[in-house]
Amino acid sequence: MELKRRNFIAVSGAALLAAATGGWSWLRRQPPVRWLVAVRGGRYPGPVRPLDERGLKKPGRWVG
């Protein structure tokens, strides 16, 4: 089966039309999103320790 220029254009057009129709139907089902509201977390799950500046300047335990 040869795929000539006119057949190629017809098949390509049909594929683009099918993709556009599917995308349009998907977009119609989605509610419009105008803004997003973030939900605040409950609280920090671990212990809170005071900042130790000397400890920040030392290399960590996992440094090679």
Phi, psi and omega in degrees: 000121178274144177250096181276174186301316181293321177293320179298315179296319180295316180293318179297317179297318179296321179294317178295320179295319179296318180293319180293321179295317178295319179294321180293318180292327178291319180293328180292330181282337183281135176288147179292134180255112180262326176207164181237129181256124179277144178262127181288139178290161182294292177199167180292130188281348184246180179286144178259121181247152177292153182289127178250104185291328178293323179291332179290328185276346179275150175293151182284177182292331188265010178286135182281000000 
